[in-house]
């Protein structure tokens, strides 16, 4: 084996290792997938080159030349990979782009067996067998020009993208990729051009690829080169917000809006970008808003500024506006404006105000009803004042001739009230009465029992106030309170999520900055430890984003399930390692019968539910205590329970345990850590399967979380 053959073999192994490395890091990203395919094609190409150089005869060499004729695919895959990297797949939304990338390569491969000038004849040289290059063949020359043009185009696109990137980590990622890709491109161009200059040297392309894989693999490990970009994650998160988001530059020109803004105001995103942000304001409020934003420029943030936005169609939208700055050192880069639609709340407040004004007018201008009635079960009026007639709609004569029970919406309430009136000297009670016109009213009555010297009730004196409007206003106030409470809890959840996101980001930033210090030389153990922490914090951030996306899908009714038939024992085997890690400080006990009916479920989602419940059980149980997972068949369902011996939950709290905003309140009050989204995500997943989830708990005795899953699926 000569040294050139060995180089081809090493190139094969390096390409294969690089592809496998990226596959292990994550193969769901389209960019990762294309890189893996490119690496495997290159490893195959290098292997055939190794075999060609080691061939024992011309016929054997010719066979290996035919087998290596897939090289045009490597060119096409390289272009595909480049377009994915610089554009995130946007280029492939039009089908003809995909055709332009791959059709030439497929045609060249298909024509190779019929035209020897394309792949060449076997030639024995000092580095082993190789292929001849027909410099006089027009077709062969056109193919070489195509390959050179595509390779140089890829290099140009990557360099341009790198030069346009402002974000520091993005520039480092781009630099490693440009270096890694430029080497094989330049080697490939030399391989294709030198024969036309009358010079032949051992082919360098595969060697260049092998060397180029080293900086790319380093960038994958150090900078998560092919991970989901944080900018894309942030954009997706912003688009799931219900609040309106506007990001302006230092000159108050709009640079970014989320989907909620476009939807609420009726503008296309392109209609707002580059415009002054006062475009969304009516003329009478723009001056106040601009003055407030000028204060923000001096690093004075603001919140809960109630102003009005104006939609494209002229609609007015009441919003509560908050603003803050995004700084790059001492330089103001952007102003972040978040507006919450409070139109519904403002309408409720106006309705309440009008109702209160009406009620106050009644109190000031209308006399209270005064009456005297008998103490018998049905009761008769002995005397009424004119205000009673106005309240009830009957004339004085009609009231004196009718029974008191005739006014009750529910006559049996009179009997219950009479018992209280007799037992007490004075009571204040609300009554539902029916006016002469049939409408129901609510009255507030102060009733005094007039008794003789022996304690016998002679009659009742009462003062009646019509509180119908007050009750309606109170109901609206309760509704308004609920709206405010939902707003508050939503803000608490957002604040908590922001805190939970800042914590891992701060760790990632801190340790990354530490590793990049040029004045300190870190040992390999220290570097590995810091990288582990960065990796763990990145996973933590990914889990948080996953929880937020799950909650958004559940609320939107867009949670999709990939159901198949599974045995519960299979699912438990899949999660065994994770359960062992969660309960490493506890004793795990499984009580799962082997003869349970099969389940028709989404395995990944069921694992998510079990892991969430187990994590909670471990969090709130003392070390060394027992945690049990049991299951049993119940009719056409399987019931799974997670039982702990922890502190338990108070009875008044269990009804709200799976409510997302209740969890946010508990987190904000310091009763637990994390986002508090786990139980509500579990509920959404179980209910999406058609099951139920509940908790049975006793303080000091632990908790039992149970949920059901459907069986069958045939």
Secondary structure, 3 states (H helix, E strand, C coil): CCHHHHHHHHHHHHHHHHHHHHHHHCCCCHHHHHHHHHHHHHHHHHHHHHHHHCCCCHHHHHHHHHHCCCHHHHHHHHHHHHHHHHHCCHHHHCHHHHHHHHHHHHHHHHHHCCCHHHHCCEEEECCEEEECCCCCCHHHHHHHHHHHHHHHHHHHHHHHHHHHCCCHHHHHHHHHHHHHHHHHHHHHHHHHHHHHHCCCCCCCHHHHHHHHHHHHHHHHHHHCCCCCCHHHHHHHHHHCCCCEEEEECCCCEEEEECHHHHHHHCCCHHHHCCCEHHHHECHHHHHHHHHHHHHHHCCCCEEEEEEEEECCCCCEEEEEEEEEEEEECCEEEEEEEEEEECHHHHHHHHHHHHHHHHHHHHHHHCCCEEEEEECCCCCEEEEECHHHHHHHCCCHHHHHHCEHHHHECCCHHHHHHHHHHHHCCEEEEEEEEECCCCCEEEEEEEEEEEECCCCCEEEEEEEEEECHHHHHHHHHHHHHHHHHHHHHHHHHHHHHHHHHHHHHHHHHHHHHHHHCCCCCCCCHHHHHHHHHHHHHHHHHHHHHHHHHHHHHHHHHCCCCCCCEEECHHHHHHHCHHHHHHHCCCCEEEEEECCCCCCEEECHHHHHHHHHHHHHHHHHCCCCCCEEEEEEEEECCEEEEEEECCCCCCCHHHHCCCCCHHHHHHHHHCCCCCCCCCHHHHHHHHHHHCCCCEEEEEECCCEEEEEEEEEECCC
